[in-house]
């Protein structure tokens, strides 16, 4: 399975679906603008807290092979680490690429994200070019995972 922490082999494909899990409506707005600027062209599905994501993601299980998840770390009800561990425990979502998003650049948060199975960790808000790179790698990761 490719390691997106160090992968830098861009492809021309992006995930067809990007799930954004963040409790801040302004952050959703900014992320959608970044996705447009990055020219990703993906459908965006928003969830506004961790619990909503845990309840809503199963409805998207049929599309798990063509999605990437942008997951905020600090949220009420269920934080991003809890959601990430839940995602990794679900067979349908285990290979789905997850990029953690946070205003925190604490090494302990970054280490926890990697330990829990995130493909990368982005400090809010990355440049559009970095988001584009992450989503290109996510599409490649999803394709490789589906083939394994």
C-alpha positions as CSV (number, residue, x, y, z in Angstrom):
1,X,0.0,0.0,0.0
2,X,1.5,3.4,-0.9
3,X,2.6,5.8,1.8
4,X,1.2,9.2,1.1
5,X,3.4,10.8,3.8
6,X,6.2,10.6,1.3
7,X,4.6,9.9,-2.0
8,X,5.1,12.6,-4.6
9,X,4.2,11.0,-7.9
10,X,1.3,13.1,-9.3
11,X,-1.3,11.6,-11.6
12,X,-3.9,13.3,-13.7
13,X,-6.8,11.8,-11.8
14,X,-8.6,13.1,-8.7
15,X,-11.1,11.4,-6.4
16,X,-14.6,11.7,-7.8
17,X,-15.8,12.5,-4.2
18,X,-14.2,14.5,-1.4
19,X,-15.8,14.3,2.0
20,X,-15.1,17.3,4.2
21,X,-15.6,16.7,7.9
22,X,-15.3,20.0,9.9
23,X,-17.4,21.6,12.6
24,X,-16.7,25.2,11.3
25,X,-18.9,26.4,8.4
26,X,-16.3,29.0,7.4
27,X,-13.7,26.2,7.1
28,X,-16.1,24.3,4.8
29,X,-16.5,27.4,2.7
30,X,-12.7,28.0,2.5
31,X,-12.0,24.3,1.7
32,X,-14.6,24.4,-1.1
33,X,-12.9,27.5,-2.5
34,X,-9.5,25.7,-2.3
35,X,-10.9,22.7,-4.1
36,X,-12.2,24.9,-6.9
37,X,-8.9,26.8,-7.1
38,X,-7.1,23.4,-7.2
39,X,-9.3,22.5,-10.2
40,X,-10.1,19.1,-8.6
41,X,-13.6,18.9,-10.1
42,X,-14.8,16.5,-7.3
43,X,-18.3,16.3,-5.7
44,X,-18.0,17.6,-2.2
45,X,-20.0,16.0,0.6
46,X,-20.0,18.0,3.9
47,X,-20.3,16.7,7.5
48,X,-20.3,19.1,10.3
49,X,-19.1,17.0,13.2
50,X,-17.5,13.7,13.9
51,X,-20.7,11.9,15.0
52,X,-22.5,13.1,11.8
53,X,-19.6,11.7,9.7
54,X,-19.8,8.3,11.5
55,X,-23.5,8.1,10.9
56,X,-23.4,9.5,7.3
57,X,-20.3,7.8,5.8
58,X,-22.0,4.3,5.6
59,X,-24.4,5.8,3.1
60,X,-21.4,6.5,0.9
61,X,-19.8,3.1,1.3
62,X,-20.5,2.2,-2.4
63,X,-18.3,5.1,-3.5
64,X,-15.4,4.5,-1.0
65,X,-13.1,3.4,-3.8
66,X,-13.3,6.8,-5.5
67,X,-13.3,9.2,-2.5
68,X,-10.9,11.0,-0.2
69,X,-11.7,12.4,3.2
70,X,-10.5,15.7,4.6
71,X,-11.0,15.4,8.3
72,X,-10.7,18.1,11.0
73,X,-8.9,17.1,14.1
74,X,-10.6,19.2,16.8
75,X,-14.4,18.8,16.7
76,X,-17.2,18.3,19.3
77,X,-19.1,15.1,19.8
78,X,-16.3,13.0,18.2
79,X,-12.9,14.3,17.3
80,X,-11.1,13.6,14.1
81,X,-8.9,10.9,15.7
82,X,-12.0,9.0,16.9
83,X,-13.5,9.3,13.4
84,X,-10.3,8.2,11.8
85,X,-10.1,5.1,14.0
86,X,-13.7,4.3,13.1
87,X,-13.0,4.7,9.4
88,X,-10.0,2.3,9.6
89,X,-12.2,-0.3,11.5
90,X,-14.8,-0.4,8.6
91,X,-13.9,-2.8,5.8
92,X,-15.5,-0.6,3.2
93,X,-13.5,2.5,4.3
94,X,-10.3,0.9,5.5
95,X,-8.4,1.8,2.3
96,X,-10.0,5.2,1.8
97,X,-7.4,8.0,1.9
98,X,-7.8,10.4,4.8
99,X,-6.0,13.7,5.1
100,X,-6.2,15.2,8.6
101,X,-6.7,19.0,8.8
102,X,-6.0,21.1,11.8
103,X,-4.8,24.5,12.9
104,X,-2.5,22.6,15.2
105,X,1.0,21.8,14.1
106,X,1.9,19.9,17.3
107,X,4.2,17.0,16.7
108,X,2.0,14.8,19.0
109,X,-1.1,15.5,16.8
110,X,0.8,14.7,13.6
111,X,2.2,11.5,15.1
112,X,-1.2,10.4,16.3
113,X,-2.7,11.0,12.9
114,X,-0.1,8.8,11.3
115,X,-0.4,6.2,13.9
116,X,-4.2,6.1,13.5
117,X,-3.9,5.6,9.7
118,X,-4.1,9.1,8.1
119,X,-2.2,9.4,4.8
120,X,-1.2,12.9,5.5
121,X,-1.6,15.8,7.9
122,X,-2.3,19.3,6.6
123,X,-2.2,22.5,8.7
124,X,-5.1,24.8,7.9
125,X,-5.1,26.1,5.2
126,X,-2.8,24.6,2.7
127,X,-2.1,26.3,-0.6
128,X,-4.3,25.0,-3.4
129,X,-1.3,23.4,-5.0
130,X,-0.7,21.3,-1.9
131,X,-4.3,20.2,-1.7
132,X,-4.2,19.3,-5.4
133,X,-1.1,17.2,-4.8
134,X,-2.7,15.4,-1.8
135,X,-5.8,14.6,-3.8
136,X,-3.9,13.4,-6.8
137,X,-2.0,11.1,-4.4
138,X,-5.3,10.1,-2.8
139,X,-6.7,9.0,-6.2
140,X,-3.5,7.0,-6.8
141,X,-3.7,5.5,-3.4
142,X,-7.4,4.5,-3.8
143,X,-6.6,2.9,-7.1
144,X,-3.7,1.0,-5.7
145,X,-5.7,-0.1,-2.7
146,X,-8.6,-1.3,-4.8
147,X,-6.2,-3.4,-6.9
148,X,-4.6,-5.1,-3.8
